[in-house]
Amino acid sequence: MLEVLPLSQASHLPPGPGLATVDPDVPLAEQMMIAARSAGLKQPEMLADLAIDAFDCEALLDRLPRPMSRGERQICSILITLAAPVVSLSITHPTAGLDGRRRRVAVELFVDLAVDRPVAVASDDRGFAIHRR
């Protein structure tokens, strides 16, 4: 189930886990492994691999997030989140800093996630607008 609210109503999102916090001094791949292992997995979830392909961001895996652009750090946050099983999400402005193509990828990704788990989003991104009630 996908619930989309305008960004101005972010305080009305249901409680729940959001996107992962990015450590600027640890390579992305290592952060994904830490998230997976914290959830009892040996490897990150397959969904994270699919997102890497969809975002076309394999080059980010061995980089430190500190010098990355805002959009690249946002992708890191999404990938770290997807490295572990996602039961539900409650996220604010998940497309912040992303270019047009990657915004569309992120919207599609969260819409697909919501098919079998609750996902609540506060965003003014037009991609989410068609999903508002």
N, C-alpha and C positions, 0 to 999 in steps of 0.2 A: 504494500500500500504506500503510495506517494502522497505526502501532504506538502503543498507549496504555499508559503506565505510571502507577502511582500517583505522586503528587507526592513522596512519601518516597524514590522511586527515581530522581529526576531525574538523579542522577550517572551513571546507567546508560544515558542517552540516547545514541544514536550521534552521533559528531561530525558537524557540518554547520551550515549557516547558521541563525540564529535570526531572531527578529523584529528589525526595524530599530530603531536607537536614535533617539529623538526629540530634536531640537534645540529647546529651549524658547523660543528667541528668533527662530525662522524660521517664517513661516506654513506651514501644512500643505501647501497647494497647491504652494508653492515646493519644499518637501522632496520631494514626489512627483515633480516635474519633474526635480530633481537626480538622484533614484534612476533615473528612466527614461533620462535622458541618459547617466548613468554606464554604463548597459547598452547604449548605442548607439541608443536609441529617440528619436523626436521627441516622442512623447506617452506618458503612462503607459499601461500595459497595460489592455485592456478589462476585465479581471478587477477592477481597482481601481475602475472606474466602476460595475460591478455591485455591488461591496461598498459603495460610497457609497450606492447606492440601497437595498440590503438593510439597512444600518445606519441609514438615514434620517438622514444626518449631513452633508448638503451645507453646512449652516451653519458647520461647523468649518473648511472649506477656507481661508478668508481670515483665520482667527484665529491668534494666537500660542498655542502649547501651554502656556506657563508658567502662566497662570491657570486652565487647564482642570482638570476633575476627573480623578481617577485613571482612571476608565473612559473618558473622552474621550481622554486621552493614550494609553490602550491601543488605542483605535480608530485613532488617528493612527499608531501603530507598525504595526498591521496594514495600513493603507492604504499607507504608505510601502513596506512589504515587497512588497505586491502591485503596486506601480507598475512594477516591473521583472520580467522573467521569473523565475518560481520553478521551480528545478530540483528542489530538495528543501528540507525544513525540519526542524529539530530544536528544538522550543520547549517552554519550561516555563511552565505556568499561563497560557495565552493568553487566558483569560476573566477574569482578575483585574480587579476593579473594575467589571465590566460588570453592568448590570441584567439581569433575567431574560430579557427579549425579545432583547436584544443578545447575551447568552450563547448563546441558542439559535441566533442567526444565525451567531455565530463558530464554534460546533461544526459546524453544517451546512456552512459555508464550508470548514473544514479537512478535513472528511470528503470533500467533493466534490473538493478539491485532491488528496487521496490516491488518487483513482481512477486517475490517470496519472502520479504521481510519489511518491517516498517522503516521508511526513510522520510524524515521531515526536513524540509529545506526552506530557509529564509533567503530569498534572492530577488533582485529586480532584473535578473538576466532574462531576456526575451525568450530564450530557449525553454525556460521553466514556465513561462507565462501561460502556455496552452494547457498546462497541467494543474493550474489553480482551480479551486472550486468556487 
